């Protein structure tokens, strides 16, 4: 267990170092996209991409993580509709995640995040500061990601 942790830390450090010298795609990250003026990326389905996103998250103002409870643990969720509204109710980001992680460059301020998986919406408040990255985790109850029919 300790060895896996050390390897994860090493991979994160390498990923962070790559971010300072190479474009996002060279570091194994998904393509950066735009929703209005907000840059974001989402993904993390494979181990390598998930590790690259985890390493990059320290350099983004916001990290969102999506999961579904599965007994005593949680499994990653993808294809989550994400809508972020500012304090005045204006939509700042409207997209669908390609994986269990979404990184966004939101301006400092207060937001409300609505994350919808299979027509079940979870909502959380989000405060973005200039000083340190913010992280929000959405966990749906077991069975939410199962398709009916």
Secondary structure, DSSP 8 states (H G I E B T S, - for coil): -HHHHHHHHHHHHHHHHHHTTS-GGGGT----EEETTEEEEEE--SHHHHHHHHHHGGGSSEEEEEEEEETTEEEE--S-EEEEEETTS-EEEEEE-SSSEEEE---SEEEEEEEEETTEEEEEEEEE-SSS-EEEEEEE-TTTT----
